Amino acid sequence: MLDVNLHNPLIDGHTNVKVIDGVASTKALQEPAVGQSMGPRQIRKNIFVISIAFVFLFTAFNCMANLQTSLNKEDGVGAWSLSTIYVSLIVSCMFLPNFIISRLGCKWTIPISMVGYILYMCANFYAVKGTMIPASIILGVGAAPLWISKCIYLTQLGVWYAKLTKQDQDGIINMFFGFFFSFFQTSQIWGNLISSLVFAPDKSNTTTDTKYCGARFCPEVTKTNGSDNFSQTTDKVYTVCGIYLASAVIAVIIVSIFLDRIVLDKETSEEDRKLSPKLLISTFRHLFSSPLQALLVPLTVYSGLEQAFFWGDFTQAYISCTLGIWNLGYVMICYGVADALCSILFGRLVVYIGHIPFFIFVFINHGALQIAFLLWRPQENQQVIFYVCAALWGMGDAVMQTQLNALYGNLFSDKAEAGFANYRLWESLGFAVTYAYNDYLCTDTKLYVCLGVLGTSVICYFIVELMSWRAKKTSLDITKQ
């Protein structure tokens, strides 16, 4: 396995071969080590480059995903394509990241993996199962190496920056992930603004029937409900797909040209360059050998579930059903702004107050919203409520994205690949299951599922914090002795 050790020297004493960004190279012995010579300014530059590239990529993908259940609802193509993505991602997590990163390195893994997103944008020009499902499989296969290499890249830069500036490692990693996700979440702004402007109706809207919107929304009942109809033309669909395709291509160009290759603090062997189930074995060994990892599974599943519910069901059952798809983008912009601002804010505040207050906030926030969604009967004249709910959900999601990523990076810094593979595995499972039952369950049932997983996550998370606190206390007592 490509075992990441963020505290050990880079040189393999047995083979006298350096590993640059995961790729073995004897030539590297005569070249200056990028990681060792990288200053704080260069580290900040790379954080910015990877962040802006992901903004362009997910301006395309996130906003296309937001539209899938409303735009491509014929035969459930949209929901099934999204579910397929995350099932493929789960399989990819178990076999490909180690193989690809060890051969290409973190830098080149990122743009090559992005190609799958480009193919997915192309498939939406002719959205049928025959094009969408294969494209979704390719995207999912590339998504695991993409996100794991990104997480390792950010974590490694965080470790180096903390050493250079003599600051707390956990705080710096949190700050870097917060900075990344503050940029990342702005993709909701740009992409949704594009979709709303393009899909704006040519004529004034007629009054829509909201009888089956909200928690009462059931796919089999509302298939013929006019409240989810919109004046869609082929030209508008092609325009949106073309803009998103160009955005994904720009992301690949940015990473390829401007992102630096780095030296990872790890050792590797020739066996790491073979396609094998070692990461699968390592992932589940890590799961079963680490009580902390096992306890984080419900919270990680919830991370995928809450995003999939909001993007797939809230957009369809509440926004599109009540206000029409042309308003979907504007509401999601509010979500994106709140998510982005809170990502950077929470990423900085955690240095001073720790993880716990933020997780308490998200548990209360999302729990209250889900109960409110069960009771709320959305109407066209309640537009302000849609924006408030989107902003509050975005604040909670900001905690899930920044704090959970950073928590994994801090708890499992000596087993980063296995830890982040588990993170991507269980989060993807949350996505896949939610999208799979999207066209079969009513919205109220989906909300009960969310509440159940959230409640389990609360209990398990506080056990993790208690165990972590006891371990630190024991370590300090031994040091004093």
Buried (B, 14 or more C-beta within 10 A) or exposed (E): BBBBBBEEEBBBEEBEBBBBBBBBEEEBEEEEBBBEEBEEEBBBBBBBBBBBBBBBBBBBBBBBBBBBBBBBBEEBBBBBBBBBBBBBBBBBBBBBBBBBBBBBBBBBBBBBBBBBBBBBBBBBEEBEBEBBBBBBBBBBBBBBBBBBBBBBBBBBBBBBBBEEEEBEBBBBBBBBBBBBBBBBBBBBBBBBBBBBEBBBBEEEEEEBEBEBBBBBBBBEEBEEBEBBEBBEEEEBBEBBBBBBBEBBBBBBEBBBEBBBBBBBBBBBBEEBBEEBEBBBEBBBBBBEEBEBBBBBBBBBBBBBBBBBBBBBBBBBBBBBBBBBBBBBBBBBBBBBBBBBBBBBBBBBBBBEEBBBEBBBBBBEBBBEBBEBBBEBEBBBEBBEBBBBBBBBBBBBBBBBBBBBBBBBBBBBBEBBBBBBBBBBBBBBBBBBBBBBBBBEBBBBEBBBBBBEBBBBBBEBBBBBBEEBEEEEEEEEEEEEE
